[in-house]
Amino acid sequence: MLQISTKVTIPDSEIEISAIRSQGAGGQNVNKVATAIHLRFDIKASSLPDFYKEQLLKLQDRRITQEGVIVIKSQEHRSQEQNREEALRRLQELIKSVAVLKIKRKPTKPTRNSQKKRLDSKNKRGQIKSMRRNVTE
């Protein structure tokens, strides 16, 4: 069971985890042992509440395929168990991130004093530039 919030959990049966060989340098251990983890989670077929599903599918994230499957690959650690925990933690973070509602910013008008300061500084700058002009006689 992957705990998302106090009320939302994901059963292990919905998360597909497979071990694969890691890429890159690492010596003989990389060539012999399948330590990297490939995690797949189908959003549409999951038991997540509809709100979570909609928000996840709206996300523009490279880890989410067009079919609505989250694919996470973890190969940072030398042990398979640590990579498994890391992949599950990343999945948990991704799902938690859509639960937070973003507060829309209310645009405010500039104060009268700030408008006056802005215009005064523009005027002053213009006067400085006009002083640089050639004097004609």
N, C-alpha and C positions, 0 to 999 in steps of 0.2 A: 504494500500500500504506500502510495506517494501522497503525503499530506500537503495540500495546497493552502487551505484555510481551515478554520474550525469546523466548517460544514462541508467543504469540498475535498474529496479524496479521489485518487485514481487507482483502481485495482491493478495489480501486477500483470494480470492477464491481458490488459489493453496496451501494455508497453512491450514492444518486441526488441530484445537485446541480443546481439550476436557479437562474438569475439572474432576479430580479424588481426592479421599481422600489422604491426606498426610500420610507418614509413620512415625514411631518413636514417641517419647514423645511429649506431647503438651497438655495433659489434655482433657477436654470435647470438646474443639474447633476442635481438630483433628477428634474426633469420629462423630461429627455432620455435619461439613461443608467440602465441596469438594473444597479445596483451591489449591491443587497441579495442575499443568498444564502439559498436555501430548501433545507435538507438533509433528506433522508428516508432512514431506515435501518430495514429490516424485520428485527426480532430473530429471529422464527421461521424465516425463510428464509435466515438468515445461516449462515456457516461457523464461528461462534463455538462453543466447547465448551459442552456442556449446562449446566455449572455457571453460566457467565456468563448464558446464556439464562434460566435459572430465576430467578436473582437479579435480573436486569433486569426481568423480567415481574412480580416481587413488588413492585418499587419503586412507591411512590405518588408519581409525579412527573408534573407537568402536561405535560411534553414527550413522554410516552409515551401513545399512544392506546390505546383498548380493544382494537384489533386487533393491538397489539404492534408499532407502528411509532413510532420515535423521530423527532420533527419538531423541527428546530432552525432558527431564523431569525436571521441575523446581518446587521445594517445599521449597525453602529457606525462603520465607516470609510468614507472616500470612494471607495476603490478596491475593485473586485470581488475582486481577488486577496487583499487583506488580510481581507475579510469571509469568503472561502472558507477561509483558514487558521484564522480565529477559530472558524468553525463546526466544522471538523474537530477543533480543539483541544478544544472543548466536548464533542464526541462522545467523544473519547478520555478526557477526565476523567470523564465519566459512566460509561463502561464500566470504567475503572480503579477507580472508587469502590466497585463491587460486589465487586471481587476481594479487598478487605481484609476479613478476618473480624473481627467485633467480639467482644471478650472479654467474657463475661458476668461481672457483678459478683457476688462472693460476699458475702452479707450477714453481718456480724459482730455479735457481742453486745457491748453496752457493758461496759466494765470495772467491777469492783465499786467502785473508787474514784470513777469518773465518776458512777455511780448515787448514791453517798453524797453527792457534791458537789451533785448536782441536787436531792436531797431536802432537804439542809441549806438550800439557797438558797430553796426553796419554803417551808420552815418559817420562815425569817427574814422572808420577804416577808409571810407570814401574821401574824407577830407585829407587824410594822410597821402593817399594816392594822387589827389589833385595837386598837392604841393610839389610833387615830383615832376610835373609837366614843365616844358620849356617856357621861359618867360618871353613873350613877344613884345617888342617896343614899337 
